[in-house]
C-alpha cells in the first residue's frame, strides 16, 4: 500500500462524467445520490447490490453508488458484506434525505387502493401510516422506483407505490399522500466505489476494515494510537467475518486523510502488524 | 439503577416455563432458539418483531425471543432499533445453526417447481443455489416457517419453501434439497428479553447502550476504563440514533458481570456522567 504513489498518480479533479452502476431503476434513491456525486453520469441500473459490484469487477462500469447507512435502520449489512468480499475503494460519499410518498395512476382515488408496493425498508419506515389502512395488502418489491414503474406499466387503478416524489414525474403518477414515513429525520448515506484506489484533493475522511488479536485491550490500544494523532472517530462497528462463527472485523470511519504523513505512516504500521488490514479509501463527502 | 437490589431480588433459577413471544409461526428459527432457552415455554407467535415487543409491553408475555445477529448478515438492525425504543432487558442469549433446506409437498419433483417462497434473509443466504435455477420465481414471505406452512395449506404441487429442516416434519413436507445455503458457517444469535430487569447466577456478559460527547478521544478514554478492570469487549457498534441525522449511540457487549462490585461501580459512574446511558442487561449464553 503506497499512499504516496496513489496520491501522486491521482487526477486532481473528480470526474464529471463516468459510467456508474446503481441498484434499482430510474428514479431510485441511488440515482439521486449518483446525481449529487457526478454532474453527468452514464448510469447502468443493476437488479441487486451484488450485481453493482459485478459491473465494476468486469469493467462495465468504473464506479458504483450504493447506500451504506440509514439514520433510522443503521448500516446496510449486505453492502458491507460485499465490500469485505471485493475490497473495492471508497472515493466519495453523499447524504440524501428520504422523502417517501404514496403514488398511483392519475384518476385513482384513495378509497380505490387495494394493493401497495414498495421496498421492504420503505414499508418498514412507513409502518405507522400503513397501519392506518388495514384494508391494504402490502407487497414487497426490489426497489421503491421499481414499484412506481410497475404501477405505471400495469395500468392498475387499485394499486399504489411508496416511492420518492421524483418518481411521480418520471412515471406520470399522481401523489396521493406526502411524508408517509414515521420519522421525518430519515437520511441515507451513499458511497461511491471504484476498483482501483483513487484519492482526490480535499479527501478528509478515511475508512478502514481490520481484525484485532482476541485479547483484552487490543481495541483500546489501537484507539490510543489514533488518539495520539488527535483523530476523531466518526463510526466504529464490529461485524462478524462471513464464513466464521462470530469472529469479528472492525470497521472504522475516521476524520483523517492519508495526505497527512503521520496518519499515512500509522496506516503503514498497522498494515505490517495486523493479519487482516484493509484501507477502504480516503474521500470527501459532497 | 440499583444492581445490588436487582441481584438480591432475583430468583436463583431461570424459569423452565413461561409465556414467551416469538416472531413467525411454529417451526421458525425463533421457536428453536426459544426451546434452547426454556424447557417448556408457552409460545405466542407474533407477525413482526415490533409485535413481540408489544406483547411484552402489554403484559401478554413475560419474555420475548428475538434474533440479534447473524454470522453472515450482521446485526438485526430492526431489533436494535426496538431495543432503543423500549429499553427492555436482556436476560439470556443463545446461538443456533441455520440449516436451510428446500421443502415441497410429497410427490412434487424438482422439475415441477416454479415458485420458491422464503424470508428475504434466507433467500439472500441461498443466492448461489437459487441462481442455478433461473426458471424459478422467488417470492418473499414474512418468515421461513410461514413459507413452509403456506406450501402445505395451498396444496400447490409447483411451489417450494426454503425453511429449516424441522418444518418438513411439522408441515408434512418432503425435503427436495439440503444445505442450500451459500455458506455452511451460518449461525444466528438470539436474545431473550423481559420488561423488568432480571439477573441470574452465572450471568457473565453485559450489554450497554450509551452516547458519548462528540470530541476526539471520548471512546478511547471510555475503553481505558474497561481496560483498567481487565474487561474484554466482545462487540462494539456505533448506530445512528433514530430521529436524528447521524448522531450515534454505542452498543457494547462486554465479558463482565454486575456481580463484580468494581464493574457495577463503573456502571454507576457512567450512569451519572453520561446523558444517555442504558444498561441492557447482564446474562449468560445457553
Boltz contact constraints between the chains, C-beta under 6 A:
constraints:
  - contact:
      token1: [A, 71]
      token2: [B, 240]
      max_distance: 6.0
  - contact:
      token1: [A, 71]
      token2: [B, 245]
      max_distance: 6.0
  - contact:
      token1: [A, 71]
      token2: [B, 246]
      max_distance: 6.0
  - contact:
      token1: [A, 72]
      token2: [B, 242]
      max_distance: 6.0
  - contact:
      token1: [A, 73]
      token2: [B, 77]
      max_distance: 6.0
  - contact:
      token1: [A, 74]
      token2: [B, 77]
      max_distance: 6.0
  - contact:
      token1: [A, 74]
      token2: [B, 239]
      max_distance: 6.0
  - contact:
      token1: [A, 77]
      token2: [B, 73]
      max_distance: 6.0
  - contact:
      token1: [A, 77]
      token2: [B, 74]
      max_distance: 6.0
  - contact:
      token1: [A, 140]
      token2: [B, 140]
      max_distance: 6.0
  - contact:
      token1: [A, 183]
      token2: [B, 243]
      max_distance: 6.0
  - contact:
      token1: [A, 185]
      token2: [B, 243]
      max_distance: 6.0
  - contact:
      token1: [A, 185]
      token2: [B, 244]
      max_distance: 6.0
  - contact:
      token1: [A, 185]
      token2: [B, 245]
      max_distance: 6.0
  - contact:
      token1: [A, 187]
      token2: [B, 245]
      max_distance: 6.0
  - contact:
      token1: [A, 216]
      token2: [B, 230]
      max_distance: 6.0
  - contact:
      token1: [A, 216]
      token2: [B, 232]
      max_distance: 6.0
  - contact:
      token1: [A, 217]
      token2: [B, 227]
      max_distance: 6.0
  - contact:
      token1: [A, 219]
      token2: [B, 233]
      max_distance: 6.0
  - contact:
      token1: [A, 220]
      token2: [B, 223]
      max_distance: 6.0
  - contact:
      token1: [A, 220]
      token2: [B, 224]
      max_distance: 6.0
  - contact:
      token1: [A, 220]
      token2: [B, 227]
      max_distance: 6.0
  - contact:
      token1: [A, 223]
      token2: [B, 220]
      max_distance: 6.0
  - contact:
      token1: [A, 224]
      token2: [B, 220]
      max_distance: 6.0
  - contact:
      token1: [A, 227]
      token2: [B, 217]
      max_distance: 6.0
  - contact:
      token1: [A, 227]
      token2: [B, 220]
      max_distance: 6.0
  - contact:
      token1: [A, 230]
      token2: [B, 216]
      max_distance: 6.0
  - contact:
      token1: [A, 232]
      token2: [B, 216]
      max_distance: 6.0
  - contact:
      token1: [A, 233]
      token2: [B, 219]
      max_distance: 6.0
  - contact:
      token1: [A, 235]
      token2: [B, 238]
      max_distance: 6.0
  - contact:
      token1: [A, 236]
      token2: [B, 238]
      max_distance: 6.0
  - contact:
      token1: [A, 237]
      token2: [B, 237]
      max_distance: 6.0
  - contact:
      token1: [A, 238]
      token2: [B, 235]
      max_distance: 6.0
  - contact:
      token1: [A, 238]
      token2: [B, 236]
      max_distance: 6.0
  - contact:
      token1: [A, 239]
      token2: [B, 74]
      max_distance: 6.0
  - contact:
      token1: [A, 240]
      token2: [B, 71]
      max_distance: 6.0
  - contact:
      token1: [A, 242]
      token2: [B, 72]
      max_distance: 6.0
  - contact:
      token1: [A, 243]
      token2: [B, 183]
      max_distance: 6.0
  - contact:
      token1: [A, 243]
      token2: [B, 185]
      max_distance: 6.0
  - contact:
      token1: [A, 244]
      token2: [B, 185]
      max_distance: 6.0
  - contact:
      token1: [A, 245]
      token2: [B, 71]
      max_distance: 6.0
  - contact:
      token1: [A, 245]
      token2: [B, 185]
      max_distance: 6.0
  - contact:
      token1: [A, 245]
      token2: [B, 187]
      max_distance: 6.0
  - contact:
      token1: [A, 246]
      token2: [B, 71]
      max_distance: 6.0
